[in-house]
Amino acid sequence: MRVMALQFRVLAPVVGGLLLMTACSTAPEPAQKEQAAAPAEAKPEAAAPAQTAAPAPVKVKFETSKGTIIMEVHKEWAPIGADRFLELVKSGYYNNARFFRVVPNFVVQFGLAANPALTKKWDVPIKDDPVLRTNRGGSVTFATAGPNTRTTQVFINLRTNQMLDDQGFAPFAQVVEGMDVVEKLYSGYGEAPDQDAITKRGNKYLEANFPKLDYIKTAAIVE
């Protein structure tokens, strides 16, 4: 994970604790005419623009070695990330993938495929989304190695990790059922599994060296 510098917007100059506003000159009133002009004909008020409703959340069901987890994907939270995640689910990418990084009271991470050829196929970075939601407990967010490097790895927040908001991590989904399952995923290996080795060898490496890891049996969109 990376750390990005915070950016601040300057809204207006402040002097002596007062927000400066640009003064508007007042034009002199015209001399009063003897006869008042006829009032202008009233125009009908323009209709207020219709508000675009947010798209309905998409539910994704994960059948895991510990039980069922259901997430709701909200495209309006992070549209680029949400679309990539749903593409991966539809393709079967996450099936048999391990929860290879489980750090109690922080995150559960997954997204390196069981088959390394599949990981390589999807190694196509997507652009970042602006952060519109807090990384609260149960929210789902793409992992990243720097600006515009999101590919396939995601993590579930086990607590509110608000410091990740300022680092550019944009949640796109929320666990709505099975958070108790997430919290029971095997954490005995901590961060020991090597991500480079998983990328190159997939489940062969994990099964040989970290056999107790929990895994995703299937991931599918709930119609």
N, C-alpha and C positions, 0 to 999 in steps of 0.2 A: 504494500500500500504506500501511497505517496503523501507528502504534505505540500499543500499549495498555499501560497501567500494570500492573506485576506485582501480584498479590494474594497475600498470605500468610495462612495459617490459624494462629491461636494454639491450640496443642494443650493446653497446661496452663501454669500459672505456674511460673517457675523462680526459686529463691532459693538463693544461694550455690552455684550450679552443680548443685543437686539438683532433680529433677523432683518437685514436691509432689504427694502423693497424699492423698486424703481418708481419715482414720483411721476404722476401723470399731470400734465398741465391742464388747467381748466379754461376752456374758451369762453370769451365774454358772451353774455346773452344778447341775441339780436334785439334791436329796438322793436317794441310792441307795435304791431300793425293795427290800423283802425278797425279792420274787419278780420275776424278769425278765419283762417282757411278751413275749407270743408274737411272733416275728419277722413283719413284714409280708410279705404274699405278693409275690414278685418280679413286676414288670410286664415284659412283652416290650418290647425296645428298639424305638423308632420307626425306620423305615427312613430312611436318609439321602435328602434330596431329590435327584432326578435332575438332573444338570447339563445345561443346554441347549447343544447343540452349535452352534458358530458356523456361519452359512450358508456354503455353498460359494462361493468367489470367482467372479465373472462375468468372463469374458474378452471384451475388446473389441479388435477388429482395425482398425488404421488403415492403409490403403493411401495412401502419400504420394508426392510427386514424387521423393523420395530413396530410398524403399524401405518395407518393412513394419515397423510398430510394434505390439506387442501389450501391452496393459495388463491387469492383474487388478484388478477392483473389489471391495473388501472392505466390505460393508455394515456390519459390526460396528465398523469404524474410525470412520466418520462417516456414519451412516445417512441423514441428510437430504441431505447433499451427494451421496452415492452414488446415491440414488434420482433426484435431479435430473439428474445426469450421464447415467444410463442412459435417462431419458426423452428427453433431447436426442439421444442416439445413435439411439434407435429412430425418432425423428421425421425423421432425416436432416439435422438442424440443422448438423452440422459438415462436411457434404460441400462441397468446394470452398473451405472457409475457409482463410485464410492463417495461417502462423506469423508474426505481425506484429511480435513482440518477441522477439528472440534476443540475450541478453546472455551472452557466453562466461563460463564458470566461475560462473554464477549460475542463470538460468532461461531456459526457452523458453515463451512465452505464446501462447495462441490462444483463440478462442471468440467472435469477432465474425463474424457470418454473412456469406456471400458476398452475400446479398440483404438490404439494410437493413430491409426489411419484416419479415423473419424475426427479426432482432435485436430489433426493437421488440415483436414478438409475445411474445417470451420474456423481456422486461424486467420480470419479476415476482420480486422478491427472496424468498429463503428464509431461514429462521432459521439461526443459527450452530450448529455442532456443537462439543462440547468437544474439545480437542486430546488425542487418545489415542496418536498416533504422531508420531515425529520426522520433520521434513522432510529426510529423507536423500536421497542421490543416487538419481534415478529415481522418486521418489515424486511423485504427482500431487495437486494441491491447487487449490481455487478461489481466484481472485483476489477482492479485496474493496476497497470504498471506505470501510469503517467497519463497525460492528456490524450484523449482520443485513442485509447488502447483497449477498450472493452471488446471481448470476444465471446467466451462461453462460460467463464467461471462466475458464479454468484455466491452470495452468502446471506444467511438468515441472521438477523441481529437477535441475540439472546437477552439483550437489555436495551435501554435507550442509549445509543452511542452518538450523542449530538455532536461530538467533536468531528465526526466524519462528514457532517454537512458542510463544514467550512473547507474540507479537503476535496470537495467536488463529487462525493458519492451520492448518486441520485436514486432513491428507492423507486421501484416501479410496481411493487406488489406487496401484499400483506397476507400472512398466514391467518386464516379465519377458523380453521379446525385442525386439531392435532399438534398444537404447540407443546403439549405434554409429551408427544412422541419425539419432537425435535429435541427437547431437553433430556431425553433418555438415550440419544444416540451415543455410541461408544466414544469416550473421550480419553481413554488410557494412553493413546500414542501422542496426544498433544499435537505439536507441529513437527513431529519427527519425519513423517512421510515426505520424500523429496519430490517437489513438483516437476523438476526437470526429468527425473526418472519416470514419473507417472506419464508425462507427456510422450516420452519415447517408448515406454514398454506397456503402459496401460495396466490392466488388471493383473497381468502376469507378475509384475513387480509387486503390486500390493498384496496379492494373495500369498506370495512367497514370504513377504517380510512383515505384513500387517494384517494377518488373517481375521482379526476380530472386528475390523471396520464394518460398520453398517452400510447398507447400500440401497439404491433405488431399484426396485424390481421393474416398475413401469411408471411412466409419466404420460398423462393424456389430458386433453382438454375435455371438460365436462360439458356436453351438449345440452 
